Amino acid sequence: MILEVAILNVKAGLSADFEKAFSEAQKIISTREGYISHQLKKCIEEADKYILLVNWKTLEAHTEGFRGSAAYQDWKKLLHHFYEPFPTVEHYTEVG
């Protein structure tokens, strides 16, 4: 299993709109091949900051399957205009 981690800095004052858009976007990601689960968490210390954690069966399920799909274009339209700066996405695996 691979954990995708993205720190999402939403443009000031747009958190409510982002959360509404994310409620739609999560329907897109949750239907993708290789998707396991996700969590979106809001930062307590910094307004308009979130962390997105997505569990995938394989790295390729995310990087090729999801990002290479037409569904990803819909995801982008819903969410990418909220970010400043654009998030860095990293992938993690189990230790041991």
N, CA, C and O atoms as CSV, one atom per row, in Angstrom:
chain,resi,resn,atom,element,x,y,z
A,1,MET,N,N,0.836,-1.176,0.000
A,1,MET,CA,C,0.000,0.000,0.000
A,1,MET,C,C,0.887,1.248,0.000
A,1,MET,O,O,1.932,1.279,0.649
A,2,ILE,N,N,0.461,2.257,-0.726
A,2,ILE,CA,C,1.175,3.519,-0.848
A,2,ILE,C,C,0.291,4.619,-0.257
A,2,ILE,O,O,-0.916,4.656,-0.496
A,3,LEU,N,N,0.908,5.512,0.515
A,3,LEU,CA,C,0.200,6.656,1.065
A,3,LEU,C,C,0.613,7.908,0.306
A,3,LEU,O,O,1.786,8.280,0.293
A,4,GLU,N,N,-0.344,8.542,-0.313
A,4,GLU,CA,C,-0.130,9.837,-0.966
A,4,GLU,C,C,-0.384,10.924,0.072
A,4,GLU,O,O,-1.399,10.896,0.768
A,5,VAL,N,N,0.534,11.878,0.178
A,5,VAL,CA,C,0.408,12.973,1.140
A,5,VAL,C,C,0.529,14.298,0.395
A,5,VAL,O,O,1.502,14.534,-0.320
A,6,ALA,N,N,-0.468,15.154,0.573
A,6,ALA,CA,C,-0.442,16.476,-0.050
A,6,ALA,C,C,-0.848,17.518,0.979
A,6,ALA,O,O,-1.912,17.421,1.590
A,7,ILE,N,N,0.007,18.514,1.166
A,7,ILE,CA,C,-0.329,19.663,1.990
A,7,ILE,C,C,-1.004,20.673,1.073
A,7,ILE,O,O,-0.425,21.098,0.073
A,8,LEU,N,N,-2.225,21.053,1.415
A,8,LEU,CA,C,-3.025,21.917,0.558
A,8,LEU,C,C,-3.192,23.282,1.213
A,8,LEU,O,O,-3.884,23.411,2.222
A,9,ASN,N,N,-2.563,24.287,0.643
A,9,ASN,CA,C,-2.724,25.664,1.100
A,9,ASN,C,C,-3.770,26.319,0.206
A,9,ASN,O,O,-3.517,26.624,-0.960
A,10,VAL,N,N,-4.942,26.526,0.780
A,10,VAL,CA,C,-6.060,27.100,0.044
A,10,VAL,C,C,-5.961,28.627,0.129
A,10,VAL,O,O,-5.599,29.179,1.168
A,11,LYS,N,N,-6.283,29.286,-0.960
A,11,LYS,CA,C,-6.256,30.755,-0.986
A,11,LYS,C,C,-7.132,31.309,0.141
A,11,LYS,O,O,-8.212,30.790,0.425
A,12,ALA,N,N,-6.647,32.355,0.759
A,12,ALA,CA,C,-7.309,32.946,1.927
A,12,ALA,C,C,-8.786,33.216,1.668
A,12,ALA,O,O,-9.172,33.804,0.658
A,13,GLY,N,N,-9.593,32.762,2.620
A,13,GLY,CA,C,-11.023,33.020,2.568
A,13,GLY,C,C,-11.834,32.076,1.710
A,13,GLY,O,O,-13.051,32.232,1.604
A,14,LEU,N,N,-11.182,31.089,1.088
A,14,LEU,CA,C,-11.893,30.184,0.184
A,14,LEU,C,C,-12.118,28.787,0.761
A,14,LEU,O,O,-12.509,27.870,0.038
A,15,SER,N,N,-11.873,28.626,2.055
A,15,SER,CA,C,-11.991,27.292,2.655
A,15,SER,C,C,-13.380,26.681,2.509
A,15,SER,O,O,-13.497,25.499,2.186
A,16,ALA,N,N,-14.421,27.451,2.736
A,16,ALA,CA,C,-15.781,26.913,2.632
A,16,ALA,C,C,-16.063,26.442,1.210
A,16,ALA,O,O,-16.651,25.379,1.010
A,17,ASP,N,N,-15.645,27.229,0.226
A,17,ASP,CA,C,-15.841,26.836,-1.176
A,17,ASP,C,C,-15.010,25.604,-1.513
A,17,ASP,O,O,-15.471,24.708,-2.220
A,18,PHE,N,N,-13.781,25.568,-1.002
A,18,PHE,CA,C,-12.924,24.407,-1.228
A,18,PHE,C,C,-13.560,23.147,-0.646
A,18,PHE,O,O,-13.607,22.113,-1.311
A,19,GLU,N,N,-14.041,23.228,0.573
A,19,GLU,CA,C,-14.640,22.048,1.210
A,19,GLU,C,C,-15.864,21.559,0.446
A,19,GLU,O,O,-16.091,20.354,0.337
A,20,LYS,N,N,-16.642,22.482,-0.075
A,20,LYS,CA,C,-17.809,22.108,-0.888
A,20,LYS,C,C,-17.358,21.405,-2.171
A,20,LYS,O,O,-17.913,20.374,-2.550
A,21,ALA,N,N,-16.346,21.972,-2.835
A,21,ALA,CA,C,-15.825,21.354,-4.060
A,21,ALA,C,C,-15.200,19.999,-3.767
A,21,ALA,O,O,-15.337,19.063,-4.556
A,22,PHE,N,N,-14.513,19.892,-2.635
A,22,PHE,CA,C,-13.889,18.617,-2.294
A,22,PHE,C,C,-14.941,17.540,-2.047
A,22,PHE,O,O,-14.704,16.373,-2.357
A,23,SER,N,N,-16.081,17.901,-1.505
A,23,SER,CA,C,-17.130,16.900,-1.289
A,23,SER,C,C,-17.576,16.283,-2.616
A,23,SER,O,O,-17.973,15.119,-2.655
A,24,GLU,N,N,-17.513,17.049,-3.687
A,24,GLU,CA,C,-17.796,16.511,-5.022
A,24,GLU,C,C,-16.602,15.738,-5.562
A,24,GLU,O,O,-16.760,14.654,-6.124
A,25,ALA,N,N,-15.411,16.292,-5.390
A,25,ALA,CA,C,-14.193,15.672,-5.932
A,25,ALA,C,C,-13.911,14.314,-5.318
A,25,ALA,O,O,-13.389,13.425,-5.991
A,26,GLN,N,N,-14.251,14.143,-4.044
A,26,GLN,CA,C,-13.956,12.855,-3.417
A,26,GLN,C,C,-14.755,11.714,-4.052
A,26,GLN,O,O,-14.347,10.555,-3.979
A,27,LYS,N,N,-15.870,12.034,-4.661
A,27,LYS,CA,C,-16.646,11.019,-5.386
A,27,LYS,C,C,-15.870,10.535,-6.609
A,27,LYS,O,O,-15.991,9.378,-7.010
A,28,ILE,N,N,-15.079,11.421,-7.196
A,28,ILE,CA,C,-14.276,11.073,-8.368
A,28,ILE,C,C,-13.149,10.132,-7.981
A,28,ILE,O,O,-12.982,9.074,-8.588
A,29,ILE,N,N,-12.381,10.511,-6.978
A,29,ILE,CA,C,-11.192,9.726,-6.616
A,29,ILE,C,C,-11.581,8.355,-6.044
A,29,ILE,O,O,-10.893,7.360,-6.271
A,30,SER,N,N,-12.676,8.321,-5.312
A,30,SER,CA,C,-13.041,7.075,-4.629
A,30,SER,C,C,-13.495,5.963,-5.568
A,30,SER,O,O,-13.632,4.813,-5.151
A,31,THR,N,N,-13.728,6.301,-6.827
A,31,THR,CA,C,-14.150,5.283,-7.794
A,31,THR,C,C,-13.004,4.762,-8.651
A,31,THR,O,O,-13.211,3.896,-9.501
A,32,ARG,N,N,-11.796,5.282,-8.436
A,32,ARG,CA,C,-10.669,4.930,-9.290
A,32,ARG,C,C,-10.078,3.571,-8.926
A,32,ARG,O,O,-10.051,3.174,-7.761
A,33,GLU,N,N,-9.614,2.881,-9.942
A,33,GLU,CA,C,-8.947,1.585,-9.758
A,33,GLU,C,C,-7.716,1.784,-8.876
A,33,GLU,O,O,-6.909,2.680,-9.123
A,34,GLY,N,N,-7.576,0.961,-7.864
A,34,GLY,CA,C,-6.422,1.021,-6.977
A,34,GLY,C,C,-6.595,1.930,-5.778
A,34,GLY,O,O,-5.745,1.942,-4.888
A,35,TYR,N,N,-7.680,2.691,-5.735
A,35,TYR,CA,C,-7.981,3.540,-4.592
A,35,TYR,C,C,-8.393,2.670,-3.416
A,35,TYR,O,O,-9.133,1.700,-3.585
A,36,ILE,N,N,-7.914,3.017,-2.217
A,36,ILE,CA,C,-8.321,2.303,-1.002
A,36,ILE,C,C,-9.154,3.207,-0.095
A,36,ILE,O,O,-10.282,2.864,0.258
A,37,SER,N,N,-8.601,4.360,0.284
A,37,SER,CA,C,-9.308,5.258,1.195
A,37,SER,C,C,-8.632,6.625,1.178
A,37,SER,O,O,-7.538,6.786,0.638
A,38,HIS,N,N,-9.303,7.605,1.780
A,38,HIS,CA,C,-8.698,8.932,1.904
A,38,HIS,C,C,-9.218,9.641,3.142
A,38,HIS,O,O,-10.255,9.293,3.706
A,39,GLN,N,N,-8.454,10.652,3.539
A,39,GLN,CA,C,-8.852,11.549,4.622
A,39,GLN,C,C,-8.430,12.958,4.239
A,39,GLN,O,O,-7.338,13.166,3.712
A,40,LEU,N,N,-9.285,13.905,4.501
A,40,LEU,CA,C,-8.949,15.311,4.366
A,40,LEU,C,C,-9.036,15.913,5.756
A,40,LEU,O,O,-10.077,15.832,6.407
A,41,LYS,N,N,-7.943,16.519,6.214
A,41,LYS,CA,C,-7.883,17.099,7.560
A,41,LYS,C,C,-7.603,18.594,7.439
A,41,LYS,O,O,-6.815,19.022,6.596
A,42,LYS,N,N,-8.256,19.379,8.288
A,42,LYS,CA,C,-8.060,20.835,8.321
A,42,LYS,C,C,-7.094,21.165,9.451
A,42,LYS,O,O,-7.212,20.640,10.558
A,43,CYS,N,N,-6.147,22.032,9.162
A,43,CYS,CA,C,-5.146,22.438,10.145
A,43,CYS,C,C,-5.792,23.296,11.234
A,43,CYS,O,O,-6.618,24.162,10.943
A,44,ILE,N,N,-5.416,23.054,12.465
A,44,ILE,CA,C,-5.920,23.840,13.592
A,44,ILE,C,C,-5.155,25.157,13.709
A,44,ILE,O,O,-5.747,26.200,13.987
A,45,GLU,N,N,-3.842,25.106,13.496
A,45,GLU,CA,C,-2.998,26.287,13.703
A,45,GLU,C,C,-3.033,27.296,12.558
A,45,GLU,O,O,-2.831,28.489,12.783
A,46,GLU,N,N,-3.284,26.839,11.356
A,46,GLU,CA,C,-3.254,27.739,10.196
A,46,GLU,C,C,-4.570,27.670,9.427
A,46,GLU,O,O,-4.954,26.617,8.917
A,47,ALA,N,N,-5.244,28.796,9.354
A,47,ALA,CA,C,-6.495,28.852,8.585
A,47,ALA,C,C,-6.202,28.558,7.119
A,47,ALA,O,O,-5.138,28.911,6.610
A,48,ASP,N,N,-7.131,27.925,6.454
A,48,ASP,CA,C,-7.040,27.648,5.014
A,48,ASP,C,C,-5.949,26.643,4.651
A,48,ASP,O,O,-5.495,26.620,3.507
A,49,LYS,N,N,-5.522,25.813,5.600
A,49,LYS,CA,C,-4.513,24.785,5.318
A,49,LYS,C,C,-5.103,23.416,5.636
A,49,LYS,O,O,-5.773,23.225,6.650
A,50,TYR,N,N,-4.831,22.457,4.729
A,50,TYR,CA,C,-5.356,21.099,4.847
A,50,TYR,C,C,-4.251,20.100,4.538
A,50,TYR,O,O,-3.225,20.442,3.949
A,51,ILE,N,N,-4.485,18.854,4.949
A,51,ILE,CA,C,-3.643,17.746,4.507
A,51,ILE,C,C,-4.575,16.691,3.914
A,51,ILE,O,O,-5.605,16.344,4.492
A,52,LEU,N,N,-4.183,16.198,2.750
A,52,LEU,CA,C,-4.933,15.132,2.084
A,52,LEU,C,C,-4.081,13.875,2.134
A,52,LEU,O,O,-2.926,13.875,1.707
A,53,LEU,N,N,-4.661,12.805,2.657
A,53,LEU,CA,C,-4.007,11.504,2.750
A,53,LEU,C,C,-4.830,10.513,1.944
A,53,LEU,O,O,-6.014,10.315,2.215
A,54,VAL,N,N,-4.200,9.890,0.949
A,54,VAL,CA,C,-4.905,8.916,0.110
A,54,VAL,C,C,-4.114,7.627,0.095
A,54,VAL,O,O,-2.917,7.630,-0.193
A,55,ASN,N,N,-4.773,6.530,0.402
A,55,ASN,CA,C,-4.149,5.210,0.324
A,55,ASN,C,C,-4.475,4.584,-1.028
A,55,ASN,O,O,-5.631,4.511,-1.444
A,56,TRP,N,N,-3.421,4.137,-1.693
A,56,TRP,CA,C,-3.524,3.491,-3.000
A,56,TRP,C,C,-2.920,2.096,-2.907
A,56,TRP,O,O,-2.036,1.854,-2.085
A,57,LYS,N,N,-3.392,1.181,-3.743
A,57,LYS,CA,C,-2.814,-0.170,-3.779
A,57,LYS,C,C,-1.380,-0.135,-4.279
A,57,LYS,O,O,-0.521,-0.853,-3.768
A,58,THR,N,N,-1.119,0.708,-5.285
A,58,THR,CA,C,0.232,0.833,-5.851
A,58,THR,C,C,0.503,2.295,-6.183
A,58,THR,O,O,-0.426,3.097,-6.284
A,59,LEU,N,N,1.758,2.634,-6.349
A,59,LEU,CA,C,2.135,3.977,-6.776
A,59,LEU,C,C,1.526,4.288,-8.141
A,59,LEU,O,O,1.022,5.387,-8.371
A,60,GLU,N,N,1.577,3.317,-9.034
A,60,GLU,CA,C,1.074,3.503,-10.405
A,60,GLU,C,C,-0.433,3.746,-10.442
A,60,GLU,O,O,-0.933,4.417,-11.345
A,61,ALA,N,N,-1.155,3.202,-9.464
A,61,ALA,CA,C,-2.601,3.460,-9.412
A,61,ALA,C,C,-2.870,4.953,-9.303
A,61,ALA,O,O,-3.848,5.461,-9.851
A,62,HIS,N,N,-1.990,5.651,-8.591
A,62,HIS,CA,C,-2.140,7.100,-8.469
A,62,HIS,C,C,-1.503,7.839,-9.637
A,62,HIS,O,O,-2.162,8.619,-10.324
A,63,THR,N,N,-0.209,7.587,-9.857
A,63,THR,CA,C,0.556,8.393,-10.805
A,63,THR,C,C,0.185,8.150,-12.259
A,63,THR,O,O,0.251,9.071,-13.073
A,64,GLU,N,N,-0.198,6.949,-12.591
A,64,GLU,CA,C,-0.564,6.630,-13.972
A,64,GLU,C,C,-2.072,6.461,-14.124
A,64,GLU,O,O,-2.689,7.075,-14.995
A,65,GLY,N,N,-2.658,5.629,-13.275
A,65,GLY,CA,C,-4.091,5.336,-13.390
A,65,GLY,C,C,-4.973,6.554,-13.170
A,65,GLY,O,O,-5.778,6.909,-14.031
A,66,PHE,N,N,-4.820,7.195,-12.013
A,66,PHE,CA,C,-5.661,8.350,-11.714
A,66,PHE,C,C,-5.223,9.581,-12.485
A,66,PHE,O,O,-6.032,10.201,-13.175
A,67,ARG,N,N,-3.958,9.938,-12.376
A,67,ARG,CA,C,-3.493,11.169,-13.033
A,67,ARG,C,C,-3.567,11.092,-14.553
A,67,ARG,O,O,-3.626,12.128,-15.215
A,68,GLY,N,N,-3.565,9.902,-15.113
A,68,GLY,CA,C,-3.647,9.747,-16.550
A,68,GLY,C,C,-5.066,9.600,-17.067
A,68,GLY,O,O,-5.274,9.348,-18.254
A,69,SER,N,N,-6.032,9.755,-16.194
A,69,SER,CA,C,-7.425,9.506,-16.573
A,69,SER,C,C,-8.186,10.785,-16.889
A,69,SER,O,O,-7.774,11.884,-16.518
A,70,ALA,N,N,-9.295,10.616,-17.577
A,70,ALA,CA,C,-10.204,11.743,-17.822
A,70,ALA,C,C,-10.799,12.238,-16.511
A,70,ALA,O,O,-11.095,13.425,-16.372
A,71,ALA,N,N,-10.976,11.343,-15.557
A,71,ALA,CA,C,-11.513,11.720,-14.247
A,71,ALA,C,C,-10.604,12.727,-13.550
A,71,ALA,O,O,-11.081,13.599,-12.823
A,72,TYR,N,N,-9.296,12.608,-13.770
A,72,TYR,CA,C,-8.356,13.557,-13.165
A,72,TYR,C,C,-8.584,14.972,-13.692
A,72,TYR,O,O,-8.396,15.943,-12.960
A,73,GLN,N,N,-8.981,15.091,-14.940
A,73,GLN,CA,C,-9.275,16.405,-15.500
A,73,GLN,C,C,-10.457,17.048,-14.769
A,73,GLN,O,O,-10.466,18.257,-14.539
A,74,ASP,N,N,-11.446,16.238,-14.406
A,74,ASP,CA,C,-12.581,16.729,-13.628
A,74,ASP,C,C,-12.135,17.134,-12.222
A,74,ASP,O,O,-12.578,18.158,-11.700
A,75,TRP,N,N,-11.261,16.335,-11.609
A,75,TRP,CA,C,-10.682,16.633,-10.295
A,75,TRP,C,C,-9.969,17.994,-10.341
A,75,TRP,O,O,-10.167,18.846,-9.475
A,76,LYS,N,N,-9.143,18.171,-11.366
A,76,LYS,CA,C,-8.402,19.424,-11.524
A,76,LYS,C,C,-9.344,20.621,-11.631
A,76,LYS,O,O,-9.117,21.643,-10.984
A,77,LYS,N,N,-10.393,20.506,-12.437
A,77,LYS,CA,C,-11.338,21.605,-12.620
A,77,LYS,C,C,-12.013,21.987,-11.308
A,77,LYS,O,O,-12.263,23.165,-11.050
A,78,LEU,N,N,-12.303,21.000,-10.495
A,78,LEU,CA,C,-12.961,21.260,-9.218
A,78,LEU,C,C,-12.036,21.887,-8.181
A,78,LEU,O,O,-12.470,22.733,-7.399
A,79,LEU,N,N,-10.757,21.480,-8.163
A,79,LEU,CA,C,-9.903,21.802,-7.020
A,79,LEU,C,C,-8.672,22.667,-7.275
A,79,LEU,O,O,-8.309,23.472,-6.418
A,80,HIS,N,N,-8.033,22.526,-8.406
A,80,HIS,CA,C,-6.710,23.110,-8.561
A,80,HIS,C,C,-6.676,24.641,-8.482
A,80,HIS,O,O,-5.636,25.202,-8.137
A,81,HIS,N,N,-7.742,25.312,-8.778
A,81,HIS,CA,C,-7.755,26.778,-8.710
A,81,HIS,C,C,-7.783,27.314,-7.271
A,81,HIS,O,O,-7.627,28.517,-7.063
A,82,PHE,N,N,-7.978,26.448,-6.287
A,82,PHE,CA,C,-8.011,26.874,-4.884
A,82,PHE,C,C,-6.616,27.009,-4.270
A,82,PHE,O,O,-6.473,27.671,-3.242
A,83,TYR,N,N,-5.591,26.409,-4.859
A,83,TYR,CA,C,-4.293,26.273,-4.195
A,83,TYR,C,C,-3.341,27.425,-4.482
A,83,TYR,O,O,-3.223,27.891,-5.616
A,84,GLU,N,N,-2.656,27.879,-3.416
A,84,GLU,CA,C,-1.596,28.876,-3.552
A,84,GLU,C,C,-0.634,28.709,-2.381
A,84,GLU,O,O,-0.985,29.074,-1.259
A,85,PRO,N,N,0.555,28.178,-2.595
A,85,PRO,CA,C,1.083,27.677,-3.875
A,85,PRO,C,C,0.501,26.300,-4.205
A,85,PRO,O,O,-0.212,25.699,-3.402
A,86,PHE,N,N,0.820,25.824,-5.398
A,86,PHE,CA,C,0.349,24.502,-5.790
A,86,PHE,C,C,1.032,23.458,-4.906
A,86,PHE,O,O,2.234,23.554,-4.655
A,87,PRO,N,N,0.276,22.458,-4.430
A,87,PRO,CA,C,0.835,21.503,-3.470
A,87,PRO,C,C,1.889,20.564,-4.058
A,87,PRO,O,O,1.843,20.183,-5.228
A,88,THR,N,N,2.820,20.217,-3.211
A,88,THR,CA,C,3.754,19.144,-3.496
A,88,THR,C,C,3.124,17.853,-3.005
A,88,THR,O,O,2.623,17.789,-1.882
A,89,VAL,N,N,3.147,16.833,-3.837
A,89,VAL,CA,C,2.591,15.538,-3.478
A,89,VAL,C,C,3.721,14.552,-3.298
A,89,VAL,O,O,4.590,14.425,-4.161
A,90,GLU,N,N,3.710,13.852,-2.174
A,90,GLU,CA,C,4.722,12.838,-1.896
A,90,GLU,C,C,4.050,11.512,-1.632
A,90,GLU,O,O,2.874,11.459,-1.271
A,91,HIS,N,N,4.803,10.440,-1.814
A,91,HIS,CA,C,4.296,9.087,-1.614
A,91,HIS,C,C,5.146,8.376,-0.577
A,91,HIS,O,O,6.370,8.506,-0.558
A,92,TYR,N,N,4.475,7.621,0.287
A,92,TYR,CA,C,5.152,6.930,1.387
A,92,TYR,C,C,4.744,5.459,1.391
A,92,TYR,O,O,3.659,5.083,0.946
A,93,THR,N,N,5.662,4.646,1.914
A,93,THR,CA,C,5.411,3.226,2.040
A,93,THR,C,C,5.732,2.784,3.458
A,93,THR,O,O,6.393,3.506,4.204
A,94,GLU,N,N,5.271,1.613,3.825
A,94,GLU,CA,C,5.501,1.064,5.161
A,94,GLU,C,C,6.985,0.809,5.388
A,94,GLU,O,O,7.723,0.519,4.447
A,95,VAL,N,N,7.409,0.915,6.614
A,95,VAL,CA,C,8.772,0.596,7.018
A,95,VAL,C,C,8.751,-0.770,7.677
A,95,VAL,O,O,7.893,-1.063,8.511
A,96,GLY,N,N,9.713,-1.603,7.288
A,96,GLY,CA,C,9.848,-2.905,7.938
A,96,GLY,C,C,9.103,-3.995,7.373
A,96,GLY,O,O,9.173,-5.117,7.874
